[in-house]
Amino acid sequence: MVRKMKSDRALNLFIYVILSLVFVICVFPLLYVVSVSLTPISEVHKNGGFLVIPREITLDAYKMIIEQRMIPQAMKITIFITVAGTIINIIATVVMAYPLSKRNLAGRKYLIPFVIFPMIFNGGTIPAYLLIKNLNMIGTYWALLIPGAIWIYNLLVVKAFFENLPEELFESARIDGASEFCVLHKIAVPLSKPVIMTMVLFYAVGHWETYFDSIMYLPDQKMQTLQVVLRRMLTPNVDLNADITIPTMTLQMAMVVFSTIPIVVIYPFIQKYFTQGIMLGAVKG
């Protein structure tokens, strides 16, 4: 018994050490980015380029970002894309995942491989661009919303969650005369709040970080998203004397923090659903 207790303590100590190392590895880059964005570049150089706790604080980089006339418009566009895209994603994913979760669905064994196939084999950038061009979506925000309306991995997670719900509840509702849409709206969706909120986080982060699609499908610079505008601010052809007033490194770190803040603010409100939704949705495949 004593040996077992000692071995358990040794194991717990080993686990705590590993978790502490993982914590440091994950947190240090975040602290570094925030610190450099708030610290004069001369102070950063004095510390050999590595700085975790700033001794002097300056908000010049953030002021420069906010004062750029293109930032407010890009922020509004990105918020719109994130909100509208996430709503479309959730509706499309839930509506498709619910029937696929029913084992009595006609042709289900053929539909599921058909759904999974694009996740394994992708057509590529050029076919996707030609398709969106032929659909007359180039230069419109629909190009960022419709092609990615359903992410296959998220669809499979929601489908697995629906499969774990008690079928008796659905049968009782059908006996009482409820339609399938009513069963989905009144029973399945309320019971699936954890996984749906988790998918909201996944989809929202994906839309907020939209960069490549914005460059590909939105040739008008006034329509591009925040990530593209922030990147353009660091290129030489932009009328922004960042290297004269504020060092590029400080501005880069400030842009990283600026573009991350909205997601960081939203995450605590849905954190309680995150682990539960993923674990329950992954019980079945």
C-alpha positions as CSV (number, residue, x, y, z in Angstrom):
1,M,0.0,0.0,0.0
2,V,2.8,2.4,0.9
3,R,4.6,1.6,-2.3
4,K,1.5,2.3,-4.3
5,M,0.9,5.6,-2.6
6,K,4.6,6.6,-3.3
7,S,4.2,5.6,-7.0
8,D,0.9,7.6,-7.2
9,R,2.6,10.7,-5.8
10,A,5.6,10.3,-8.1
11,L,3.1,10.0,-11.1
12,N,1.2,13.0,-10.0
13,L,4.4,15.0,-9.6
14,F,5.5,14.0,-13.1
15,I,2.1,15.0,-14.5
16,Y,2.3,18.4,-12.7
17,V,5.8,19.0,-14.1
18,I,4.7,18.2,-17.6
19,L,1.6,20.3,-17.4
20,S,3.7,23.2,-16.0
21,L,6.1,23.0,-18.9
22,V,3.2,22.9,-21.4
23,F,1.7,25.9,-19.7
24,V,4.9,27.9,-19.9
25,I,5.4,26.9,-23.6
26,C,1.8,28.1,-24.4
27,V,1.8,31.2,-22.3
28,F,5.3,32.6,-23.0
29,P,4.6,33.5,-26.7
30,L,1.4,35.3,-25.7
31,L,3.2,37.3,-23.0
32,Y,6.0,38.1,-25.4
33,V,3.7,39.4,-28.1
34,V,1.7,41.6,-25.7
35,S,4.9,42.9,-24.0
36,V,6.6,43.8,-27.2
37,S,3.5,45.6,-28.5
38,L,3.5,47.8,-25.3
39,T,7.2,48.3,-25.0
40,P,9.5,50.8,-26.8
41,I,11.7,49.0,-29.2
42,S,14.9,50.3,-27.5
43,E,13.8,48.6,-24.3
44,V,13.3,45.4,-26.2
45,H,16.8,45.5,-27.7
46,K,18.3,46.2,-24.2
47,N,16.8,42.8,-23.1
48,G,18.3,41.0,-26.1
49,G,15.0,40.8,-27.9
50,F,13.2,38.7,-25.2
51,L,10.8,40.5,-23.0
52,V,8.0,39.1,-20.9
53,I,7.1,41.9,-18.5
54,P,7.4,45.4,-19.9
55,R,9.2,48.0,-17.8
56,E,8.1,50.9,-19.9
57,I,4.6,51.0,-21.6
58,T,3.7,52.9,-24.7
59,L,0.4,52.7,-26.7
60,D,1.8,54.4,-29.8
61,A,1.4,51.3,-32.0
62,Y,-2.2,50.8,-31.0
63,K,-3.0,54.5,-31.6
64,M,-1.5,54.3,-35.1
65,I,-3.6,51.2,-35.9
66,I,-6.8,52.8,-34.6
67,E,-6.1,56.1,-36.4
68,Q,-5.9,54.5,-39.8
69,R,-9.0,55.4,-41.8
70,M,-9.2,51.9,-43.3
71,I,-9.3,50.1,-40.0
72,P,-12.9,51.0,-38.9
73,Q,-14.4,49.9,-42.2
74,A,-12.4,46.7,-42.2
75,M,-13.5,46.0,-38.7
76,K,-17.2,46.5,-39.6
77,I,-16.7,44.1,-42.6
78,T,-15.1,41.4,-40.6
79,I,-17.7,41.6,-37.9
80,F,-20.4,41.3,-40.5
81,I,-18.7,38.4,-42.2
82,T,-18.2,36.7,-38.8
83,V,-21.8,37.1,-37.6
84,A,-23.5,36.4,-40.9
85,G,-21.2,33.5,-41.8
86,T,-21.5,31.9,-38.4
87,I,-25.3,32.0,-38.6
88,I,-25.3,30.5,-42.0
89,N,-22.8,27.8,-40.9
90,I,-24.8,26.8,-37.8
91,I,-28.1,26.6,-39.6
92,A,-26.7,24.6,-42.6
93,T,-24.7,22.3,-40.3
94,V,-27.6,21.5,-38.0
95,V,-30.1,21.1,-40.8
96,M,-27.8,18.6,-42.6
97,A,-26.5,16.8,-39.5
98,Y,-29.9,16.0,-38.1
99,P,-31.2,13.8,-41.0
100,L,-27.7,12.2,-41.3
101,S,-27.9,11.1,-37.7
102,K,-31.1,9.0,-38.4
103,R,-30.2,5.4,-39.1
104,N,-33.5,4.9,-41.0
105,L,-32.7,7.7,-43.5
106,A,-33.0,6.3,-47.0
107,G,-29.6,6.1,-48.7
108,R,-27.7,7.1,-45.5
109,K,-24.9,4.6,-46.1
110,Y,-24.2,6.3,-49.5
111,L,-24.7,9.8,-48.3
112,I,-22.1,9.7,-45.5
113,P,-19.2,8.6,-47.7
114,F,-20.2,11.3,-50.2
115,V,-20.1,13.9,-47.5
116,I,-16.7,12.8,-46.1
117,F,-15.1,12.5,-49.6
118,P,-14.4,16.3,-50.0
119,M,-12.7,16.4,-46.6
120,I,-10.1,13.9,-47.9
121,F,-9.9,14.9,-51.5
122,N,-9.9,18.6,-52.3
123,G,-10.5,20.1,-55.8
124,G,-7.9,22.8,-55.3
125,T,-7.7,26.5,-55.4
126,I,-8.2,27.0,-59.2
127,P,-11.3,24.9,-59.6
128,A,-12.8,26.6,-56.5
129,Y,-12.0,30.1,-58.0
130,L,-13.5,29.1,-61.4
131,L,-16.7,27.8,-59.7
132,I,-17.1,31.0,-57.6
133,K,-16.4,33.1,-60.7
134,N,-19.0,31.2,-62.8
135,L,-21.5,31.7,-59.9
136,N,-20.9,35.5,-60.2
137,M,-19.7,35.7,-56.6
138,I,-16.4,37.4,-57.3
139,G,-16.4,40.9,-55.7
140,T,-19.3,40.0,-53.3
141,Y,-19.3,38.8,-49.7
142,W,-21.2,35.7,-50.8
143,A,-17.9,34.3,-51.9
144,L,-16.8,34.3,-48.2
145,L,-20.1,32.9,-46.9
146,I,-21.6,30.3,-49.2
147,P,-18.7,28.0,-50.3
148,G,-17.8,27.3,-46.7
149,A,-21.3,27.1,-45.4
150,I,-20.6,23.6,-43.9
151,W,-17.3,22.4,-42.5
152,I,-17.3,18.6,-42.8
153,Y,-15.5,18.0,-39.4
154,N,-18.0,20.2,-37.6
155,L,-20.8,18.4,-39.4
156,L,-19.6,15.0,-38.2
157,V,-19.3,16.2,-34.6
158,V,-22.8,17.6,-34.6
159,K,-24.1,14.4,-36.3
160,A,-22.5,12.3,-33.6
161,F,-24.0,14.4,-30.9
162,F,-27.5,14.0,-32.4
163,E,-27.0,10.3,-32.5
164,N,-26.3,10.2,-28.7
165,L,-29.7,12.0,-27.9
166,P,-32.4,9.6,-26.6
167,E,-34.5,8.5,-29.6
168,E,-37.5,8.1,-27.2
169,L,-37.9,11.8,-26.9
170,F,-38.2,12.2,-30.7
171,E,-40.6,9.3,-30.9
172,S,-42.8,10.8,-28.2
173,A,-43.0,14.1,-30.1
174,R,-43.8,12.4,-33.3
175,I,-46.6,10.5,-31.6
176,D,-48.0,13.8,-30.4
177,G,-48.1,15.0,-34.0
178,A,-44.9,17.0,-34.2
179,S,-43.2,17.3,-37.6
180,E,-39.5,16.6,-38.1
181,F,-38.8,20.3,-38.2
182,C,-40.6,20.8,-35.0
183,V,-38.7,17.9,-33.4
184,L,-35.5,19.5,-34.5
185,H,-36.4,23.0,-33.4
186,K,-38.1,22.1,-30.1
187,I,-36.1,19.1,-28.9
188,A,-32.8,18.4,-30.7
189,V,-31.5,22.0,-30.8
190,P,-32.2,22.9,-27.2
191,L,-30.6,19.6,-26.0
192,S,-27.6,20.2,-28.3
193,K,-26.6,23.6,-26.9
194,P,-23.1,22.6,-25.8
195,V,-22.1,21.3,-29.2
196,I,-23.8,24.1,-31.1
197,M,-22.0,26.7,-29.0
198,T,-18.7,24.9,-29.6
199,M,-19.4,25.1,-33.4
200,V,-20.2,28.8,-33.0
201,L,-16.7,29.3,-31.6
202,F,-15.1,27.2,-34.4
203,Y,-16.9,29.0,-37.2
204,A,-16.6,32.4,-35.7
205,V,-12.8,32.1,-35.3
206,G,-12.5,30.8,-38.9
207,H,-14.5,33.8,-40.3
208,W,-12.6,36.3,-38.1
209,E,-9.3,35.0,-39.4
210,T,-10.4,35.1,-43.1
211,Y,-7.4,36.2,-45.1
212,F,-6.7,34.1,-48.3
213,D,-10.3,34.0,-49.4
214,S,-10.6,37.8,-49.0
215,I,-7.6,38.3,-51.2
216,M,-8.8,35.8,-53.8
217,Y,-12.5,36.8,-54.1
218,L,-12.6,40.5,-53.1
219,P,-10.4,42.5,-55.6
220,D,-11.8,45.8,-54.2
221,Q,-9.5,46.9,-51.3
222,K,-12.4,48.8,-49.7
223,M,-14.2,45.5,-49.2
224,Q,-11.4,43.4,-47.7
225,T,-11.4,42.1,-44.2
226,L,-9.4,43.2,-41.2
227,Q,-6.7,40.6,-41.5
228,V,-5.9,41.7,-45.0
229,V,-5.9,45.4,-44.1
230,L,-3.6,44.8,-41.2
231,R,-1.2,42.9,-43.4
232,R,-1.3,45.7,-46.0
233,M,-0.3,48.2,-43.4
234,L,3.1,46.5,-43.1
235,T,3.9,46.4,-46.9
236,P,6.1,49.1,-48.5
237,N,3.5,50.2,-51.0
238,V,1.1,51.4,-48.3
239,D,1.2,55.1,-47.4
240,L,2.1,54.5,-43.8
241,N,5.5,55.7,-42.4
242,A,5.5,53.0,-39.7
243,D,9.3,52.5,-39.7
244,I,9.8,56.2,-39.1
245,T,7.4,56.8,-36.2
246,I,7.0,53.2,-34.8
247,P,9.3,50.2,-35.4
248,T,7.8,47.5,-37.6
249,M,8.3,44.8,-35.0
250,T,6.2,46.8,-32.4
251,L,3.5,47.4,-35.0
252,Q,3.4,43.8,-36.0
253,M,2.9,42.6,-32.4
254,A,0.2,45.3,-31.8
255,M,-1.6,44.1,-34.9
256,V,-1.6,40.5,-33.6
257,V,-3.0,41.6,-30.3
258,F,-5.5,43.9,-31.9
259,S,-6.9,41.2,-34.3
260,T,-7.1,38.6,-31.5
261,I,-8.9,40.7,-28.8
262,P,-12.5,40.1,-30.0
263,I,-12.1,36.3,-30.0
264,V,-10.4,36.4,-26.6
265,V,-13.2,38.4,-25.2
266,I,-15.9,36.1,-26.6
267,Y,-14.3,32.8,-25.6
268,P,-14.9,33.0,-21.8
269,F,-18.7,33.2,-22.3
270,I,-18.8,29.9,-24.2
271,Q,-15.9,28.1,-22.6
272,K,-18.2,26.1,-20.4
273,Y,-19.8,24.5,-23.5
274,F,-16.5,23.9,-25.3
275,T,-15.2,20.7,-23.6
276,Q,-18.6,19.3,-23.1
277,G,-19.6,19.8,-26.7
278,I,-16.4,18.2,-28.1
279,M,-16.4,15.2,-25.7
280,L,-20.1,14.4,-26.2
281,G,-19.9,14.9,-29.9
282,A,-16.9,12.6,-30.3
283,V,-18.4,9.6,-28.4
284,K,-19.7,8.2,-31.7
285,G,-18.4,8.5,-35.2
